[in-house]
Amino acid sequence: MILPLKSFHFIIISSKIMGMLPKFYLSCNEMIEKRKASISNKEYGELDVCPDITALTSDVISRATFGSSYEEGRKIFQLLNEQINLLTQVLPFFHIPGWRFLPFKENRKLKNNHNEFRELIKDIIRKREETLKIGKENNDDLLGLLVESNHREIEEHGNKQNGMSLEEVIEECKLFYFAGQESTQSLIVWAMVSLCMHPNWQERAREEVFEVFSNKVPQFDELNHLKEVNKILHETLRLYPPALLLARTIIKESKLGELIIPTGVQLSIPIILVHHDEDHWGADAKEFNPDRFSHGVSQASKNDQISFFPFGWGPRICIGQNFALLEAKLALAMILQNFSFQLSPTYIHAPTRNLTLKPQYGAPIILSKI
């Protein structure tokens, strides 16, 4: 279960995201330079971009979440990634009562990883709290902001009930990972695949990037001028939402149209079906058309209903939304600055559900240096 941030923590963390752009840039630039070096003596190079983008987004979230404890953060997120792969393997057994108590190799590994993950988090939090006690602040990363805001809220109210427990902080670290790594990785990969399939949009986006940045390092304020790139990312999220379902549990008897829904019922909203519904998006609902977002998200669909919610909606909307979009916009802009790209003849278009929506056979792409 992933818990929502308390509003106090949400406001503080949201206001600090723009200050993390240098961390984003550092990771993106390392990936770009690595790719340039790999095709230095050739006109072009072919690779599956999925591992590169996964490494990029994992690197970004490690730097952004743990800052000076970056290497420890990488270890934590490696454990989380291994947990995801293990859960995917045992998914077919979920329906068997008591399966998680059986001494399978996967179950033992899941438990060991969980315990190691908790100890690493506890050790980092303990160090941060000791720093706060002697009057030093360390709030240039997400964990530091979370610990500091939690400490401040406890002090203001005089008891720990108003703060977050260790378990809640651990769950928030998982949330940072899923929002900052899994969702963003899916978004960037599908955006690149879509721009390969629609080279006219790739050229439109590249022209905009050079018009706004030229060959300079992108700045936060300038990223807001990337209207074409923004439309492309939103259309990518519509066609290939990272999460396919949005699940919510009814905590109070509610009325939905003519239906009375009792407490305890879980509703599943099929994001991908709504995003592809012709009643909401028109006859071209399954086509890549970023121009539908020319007048913003609220006017993109055919009616006034909420038809676009890749990060959820309402008070429980994903807190990582701005983080993911900023990182994806910067990464895509820097890729467009340095490379043109097209799909490899070996590419097979087969979106498949893992933890997020991913290309089943990878995304082999041919990169050409600009």
C-alpha positions in Angstrom: 0.0 0.0 0.0 1.3 3.5 -0.9 0.2 6.2 1.5 -0.6 9.8 0.5 1.6 12.5 1.8 0.1 14.7 4.4 -0.7 18.1 2.9 2.1 19.9 4.9 4.7 17.6 3.4 3.1 17.8 -0.1 3.3 21.6 -0.2 7.0 21.7 0.9 8.1 19.0 -1.5 6.2 20.4 -4.4 7.7 23.8 -4.0 11.3 22.4 -4.0 11.1 20.3 -7.2 12.3 23.1 -9.5 15.5 23.3 -7.4 16.3 19.7 -8.4 16.7 20.5 -12.1 20.6 20.5 -11.8 20.3 16.9 -10.4 18.1 16.0 -13.4 20.5 17.6 -15.8 23.6 15.9 -14.4 22.1 12.4 -14.9 20.7 13.2 -18.4 24.0 14.7 -19.5 25.9 11.6 -18.4 23.5 9.4 -20.4 23.9 11.6 -23.5 27.7 11.7 -23.3 27.8 7.9 -22.9 25.7 7.4 -26.0 27.8 9.9 -28.0 30.9 8.0 -27.0 29.4 4.7 -28.1 28.9 5.9 -31.7 31.8 8.4 -31.8 33.4 6.8 -34.9 30.1 5.9 -36.7 27.3 7.8 -38.3 24.7 6.1 -36.1 24.3 3.4 -33.5 21.5 1.0 -32.7 20.4 0.1 -29.2 17.5 -0.9 -27.0 16.8 2.4 -25.2 14.8 0.8 -22.4 17.9 -0.1 -20.3 19.4 3.3 -20.9 16.2 5.2 -19.9 15.8 2.9 -16.9 19.3 3.6 -15.7 18.7 7.4 -16.3 15.4 7.6 -14.3 16.9 5.4 -11.5 19.9 7.7 -11.3 17.7 10.8 -11.2 15.5 9.5 -8.5 18.5 8.3 -6.4 20.1 11.8 -6.6 16.8 13.6 -6.0 15.7 11.5 -3.1 18.9 10.9 -1.3 21.3 13.7 -2.4 24.6 13.2 -0.6 23.5 9.7 0.3 23.3 9.0 -3.4 25.2 5.7 -3.4 23.1 4.3 -0.6 20.0 5.5 -2.5 21.2 3.5 -5.6 21.4 0.4 -3.4 17.9 1.0 -2.0 16.4 1.4 -5.5 18.2 -1.6 -6.8 16.5 -3.6 -4.0 13.1 -2.1 -4.9 13.7 -3.0 -8.6 14.5 -6.5 -7.6 11.4 -6.7 -5.5 9.3 -5.6 -8.5 10.8 -8.4 -10.7 10.3 -10.9 -7.9 6.6 -9.9 -7.5 6.1 -10.2 -11.2 7.4 -13.8 -11.0 5.1 -14.8 -8.1 2.0 -12.9 -9.4 0.4 -16.1 -10.7 0.3 -17.5 -7.1 -1.5 -14.5 -5.6 -4.9 -16.3 -5.6 -3.5 -19.2 -3.5 -4.4 -18.6 0.2 -1.2 -18.4 2.3 1.2 -18.5 -0.6 3.4 -15.7 0.8 4.1 -17.8 3.9 5.5 -20.8 1.9 9.4 -21.1 2.0 9.9 -20.6 -1.7 13.2 -19.1 -2.9 11.3 -16.0 -4.2 9.5 -15.6 -0.9 12.6 -15.7 1.1 14.3 -13.2 -1.2 11.3 -10.9 -1.0 11.5 -11.0 2.8 15.3 -10.5 2.9 15.1 -7.6 0.5 12.4 -5.9 2.5 14.4 -6.2 5.7 17.6 -4.9 4.1 15.6 -2.0 2.5 14.1 -1.0 5.9 17.5 -1.1 7.6 19.1 1.1 5.0 16.3 3.6 5.1 16.3 3.7 8.9 20.1 4.3 9.0 19.8 7.3 6.5 16.8 8.7 8.4 18.7 8.4 11.7 21.7 10.3 10.3 19.3 13.1 9.0 17.5 13.4 12.4 20.9 13.6 14.2 21.9 16.4 11.9 18.6 18.3 12.6 19.1 17.9 16.4 22.4 19.9 16.2 20.7 22.6 14.2 21.9 21.7 10.7 19.5 21.5 7.8 19.9 19.0 4.9 16.9 19.7 2.8 18.3 19.7 -0.7 16.8 16.3 -1.5 13.3 14.7 -1.1 14.2 12.6 1.9 15.8 15.6 3.6 12.7 17.7 2.9 10.5 14.9 4.2 12.4 14.4 7.5 12.7 18.1 8.1 9.0 18.9 7.5 8.1 15.9 9.6 10.4 17.1 12.4 8.9 20.6 12.2 5.3 19.3 12.3 6.0 17.2 15.4 7.6 20.2 17.1 4.7 22.5 16.3 2.1 20.1 17.6 4.1 18.8 20.5 3.5 15.1 19.8 4.5 12.4 17.4 1.0 11.6 16.4 1.0 14.6 14.0 4.2 13.4 12.3 4.8 10.4 10.1 5.8 7.0 11.4 8.9 5.2 10.1 6.6 2.9 8.1 5.0 5.9 6.4 8.4 7.4 5.5 9.4 4.1 4.1 6.2 3.9 2.0 6.9 7.4 0.8 10.3 6.4 -0.4 8.7 3.6 -2.4 6.3 6.2 -3.8 9.2 8.4 -4.9 10.7 5.4 -6.6 7.5 4.4 -8.5 6.6 7.9 -9.5 10.2 9.1 -10.2 11.5 5.9 -11.9 8.9 3.5 -13.2 6.4 6.1 -14.5 9.0 8.4 -16.0 10.9 5.6 -17.6 7.7 4.4 -19.3 6.8 7.9 -20.4 10.2 8.7 -22.0 10.5 5.4 -23.8 7.0 5.6 -25.3 7.6 9.3 -26.3 10.7 8.3 -28.2 8.9 5.3 -29.9 6.0 7.7 -30.8 8.4 10.3 -32.3 10.1 7.5 -34.3 6.7 6.5 -35.7 5.8 10.1 -36.4 9.0 11.8 -37.7 7.1 15.0 -38.5 6.4 15.5 -34.8 10.0 14.7 -34.0 11.1 17.5 -36.3 8.5 19.9 -34.8 9.7 19.1 -31.3 13.4 19.5 -32.3 12.8 22.8 -34.0 11.1 24.1 -30.8 14.0 22.8 -28.6 16.6 24.6 -30.7 14.5 27.7 -30.8 14.2 27.8 -27.0 17.6 26.5 -25.9 19.8 26.4 -29.0 22.8 24.3 -27.8 22.7 25.7 -24.3 21.9 24.0 -21.0 18.1 24.0 -20.5 16.9 26.2 -17.6 13.8 25.7 -15.5 11.8 28.7 -16.8 12.7 27.9 -20.4 11.2 24.4 -20.1 7.8 26.0 -19.7 8.2 27.4 -23.3 8.3 23.9 -24.8 4.7 23.8 -25.9 5.2 21.1 -28.6 7.1 18.8 -26.3 4.5 19.3 -23.7 1.7 18.2 -26.1 3.8 15.2 -27.2 4.2 14.1 -23.6 0.5 14.4 -22.8 -0.5 12.5 -25.9 2.0 9.8 -25.0 0.5 9.6 -21.5 -3.0 9.3 -23.1 -2.0 6.5 -25.5 0.5 4.7 -23.2 -0.4 5.5 -19.6 2.1 4.0 -17.2 -0.6 2.7 -14.9 -3.5 0.9 -16.7 -5.9 0.8 -13.8 -6.8 3.2 -11.0 -8.1 1.4 -7.9 -10.0 3.1 -5.1 -11.7 1.6 -2.0 -15.1 3.0 -0.9 -14.7 4.1 2.8 -18.2 5.5 3.1 -21.4 4.5 1.3 -21.7 6.5 -1.8 -24.0 7.2 -4.7 -22.8 7.0 -8.3 -25.5 7.8 -10.7 -28.3 5.4 -9.8 -25.9 3.0 -8.0 -25.6 2.8 -4.3 -22.0 1.6 -3.5 -21.5 0.1 0.0 -18.5 0.6 2.2 -15.5 -1.7 1.4 -16.2 -2.1 -2.3 -13.1 -1.6 -4.4 -13.6 0.3 -7.7 -11.2 -0.2 -10.6 -11.1 2.6 -13.3 -9.6 1.4 -16.5 -7.4 4.3 -17.4 -6.2 3.0 -20.8 -9.8 2.2 -21.9 -11.0 5.7 -21.0 -8.0 7.2 -22.7 -8.8 5.3 -25.9 -12.6 5.8 -25.9 -13.9 7.4 -29.1 -16.9 8.8 -27.2 -14.4 11.0 -25.2 -11.6 11.5 -27.8 -13.2 11.2 -31.3 -12.8 8.8 -34.2 -9.0 9.3 -34.0 -8.8 8.2 -30.4 -6.2 5.5 -31.1 -4.0 7.7 -33.3 -1.1 9.9 -32.1 -2.3 13.5 -32.4 -0.6 15.8 -29.8 -2.5 18.8 -31.3 -5.6 17.6 -29.4 -3.8 19.1 -26.3 -3.2 22.5 -28.0 -5.6 24.2 -25.7 -4.6 22.4 -22.5 -5.7 19.2 -20.8 -9.1 20.4 -19.8 -10.2 21.0 -23.4 -8.5 18.0 -25.0 -11.4 15.6 -25.0 -14.8 16.0 -26.7 -16.8 16.6 -23.5 -16.4 18.2 -20.1 -16.0 15.0 -18.2 -12.7 14.0 -16.7 -11.2 11.8 -19.5 -7.5 12.2 -18.9 -6.0 11.0 -15.6 -2.6 9.2 -16.1 -1.6 10.2 -12.6 -5.0 9.8 -11.0 -7.2 12.7 -10.1 -8.5 14.8 -7.2 -7.0 14.9 -3.7 -5.1 11.6 -4.2 -3.5 12.6 -7.4 0.1 11.3 -7.6 2.5 13.7 -5.9 5.2 12.6 -8.4 3.3 14.1 -11.4 5.3 17.4 -11.6 8.5 15.5 -10.8 7.9 13.0 -13.6 6.8 15.6 -16.2 9.7 17.9 -15.5 12.3 15.1 -15.7 10.7 13.7 -18.9 10.6 17.1 -20.6 14.2 17.8 -19.8 15.4 14.3 -20.9 13.4 14.5 -24.2 14.6 18.0 -24.9 18.3 17.0 -24.4 17.9 13.8 -26.5 16.4 16.0 -29.3 19.2 18.4 -29.0 21.8 15.7 -29.6 20.2 12.9 -31.7 17.8 12.2 -34.4 16.3 8.7 -34.1 14.2 6.1 -35.9 12.9 2.6 -35.1 15.1 -0.3 -35.8 13.7 -2.8 -38.4 13.7 -5.4 -35.5 11.2 -3.3 -33.4 7.9 -5.1 -32.6 5.1 -2.9 -31.4 3.7 -4.9 -28.4 2.8 -2.8 -25.4 2.5 -5.1 -22.4 1.5 -4.7 -18.8 4.3 -5.2 -16.2 4.2 -3.0 -13.2 3.8 -0.2 -15.8 3.0 -0.4 -19.5 6.2 -1.4 -21.3 7.3 -2.6 -24.8 7.3 -6.4 -24.5 10.3 -6.8 -26.8 12.1 -3.7 -25.9 12.6 -0.5 -27.9 15.5 -0.9 -30.4 16.1 2.5 -31.9 18.8 3.8 -34.3 20.4 7.0 -33.0 22.2 9.5 -35.3 24.3 12.3 -33.8 23.3 15.8 -34.8 
